[in-house]
Amino acid sequence: MLSEKFMGICFELIFAKKPIELDVRVYQDIAFCMDFFEKEGYEGEIPLFVRGKYDLLKMVSREVAKGVSLAEILASISASQKYQHSLDYLETLDKTFLSESMVYGHLKALKQMVAWMKISSNHKNWKDYFEKVSMGCIETLEETTAEYIELVKSSFNEIMEFEIKWNMGPVSSLNTPYDDCGRIVNEVRKKYSSKNVIPSGIRELDREYLFGGFQPSRVYLFGGISGVGKSILLLNLAVRGAMSGVPKELFYAHLPTVGPELERLFLYVTLENYVYETWMRLYCCLTKKTKAEVLPGLLNGSIRAEEVRQEMAKILSPYNCSIQVEYFPSNSISPMNIAALIKKYSQSPYRRSVKAVYLDYLDLLNPEDKHEFYRLDLGAITSHLKTIAASFEIPIITATQLNREAYKKEKNKKLGMETISESIQKIFIADFGAIIQRVKNASEKNHPKESSGPIRSILKVEKNRDGKTGQVDLYFDYPRSRILTAEEYHEELGSIL
């Protein structure tokens, strides 16, 4: 609980000399700890011999959190009879110097205390709930279940909010002439590092628009009409992201293995296609086979399940990755369930770590709380996805429908973000937005997916928080559930063309 040692850490953070300036949130968190003990009735558990320090720390942290300077606080303490006995202690602290590593050690201890208090803030509600259930004081199962879900949501949201704040680190503010930029530079390196960025695998998109790929903590939105290939695009982005690493046998085979290597897991969540449909598409994409080529063998048994598993594993294993496919019926889960999946697979005993989430698609999620209008629900869903991306420091790549106006547009007339279905808030909140539009020609007739070759489409980048807008050519090979870049298209089909 609130020990003398912890209070000493807080005093040192406030009064000791240190090489870095602390964010105001640190002082707010210390004040939160003091307020928590007072509000929750834990003050009586504080030993008398440290009661004076507790009262002093409670007063100081509240004043600093309000923006009162330390000089003013010390002057006030000197003039007060109540805290005279603490002046020698504060003078000693003023002569103490904390190294940078000591500061971060203290901040970690504060973080752990705040985390415990965040979890405990709902403890009384949980206790009351279980007492009521155990005594049989329930009216209906529906009400009891709904109350349990609300408790889970409120507890989860408090932890998510806390994790986001601390994952941001001490970089939520900056004074340009005075503050050290080292932390900012480290944050930039972390966000743009090739180790953390997940390539789309579309070279032109990565190079010209994404600074190497999808960055952690960001939401990427792809819009398109029904049937244009949104699911195929997301699945291919997952495959290309998974296979973007350097095959380990090329450079690392001669090195000794030091412990198990962390497997990179790419989470593909679909609310539209059953797992067997996504599995079929994934197999066709990896093997470059058409559904018409694969399906007869699966039906007559000439292609066995274990052979397929081994074939797919052989393709992915050199990259130390896997693709996890999860299906849910439409409107059956919320962003909170996505967060639970990320947590589940990042804490696997098989030492996996989720590197990116591909969500097919945003419009089929439920909001945590229903609003009066559907467009407000979609804005809230997008905002919550961005919160999750920031909390786990991974990119979330998703898709959305276009509105009816998009279906009425003239052939080959470029679509814009004004055609995003229901809520433009989705685009305002997302960090990146692009429209997928098929380019028709006479040879495709009315059934482009049944044509003999890949179909050219435009990926029109309409919003890009990281750079310019423009367009990229893609070719959708619908029978094989794969996409090709313009370069790949000409390499594979150039001789035929």
ZIDADA-V834670 format. One record per helix or strand of 3 or more residues. SS is the DSSP state (a for helix, b for strand). FROM is the first residue (numbers start at 0). LEN is the number of residues. If there is no record, write none. Layout:
SS/FROM/LEN, SS/FROM/LEN
//
This chain:
a/3/12, a/23/16, a/42/3, a/47/19, a/69/10, a/83/11, a/99/21, a/122/12, a/140/27, a/181/11, a/202/6, b/218/6, a/229/13, a/247/4, b/262/8, a/274/13, a/290/10, a/304/13, b/320/7, a/334/12, b/351/9, a/361/3, a/373/19, b/394/8, a/403/5, a/416/3, a/424/5, b/431/7, a/441/3, a/447/3, b/454/10, b/469/8, a/477/3, b/481/4, a/485/8
//
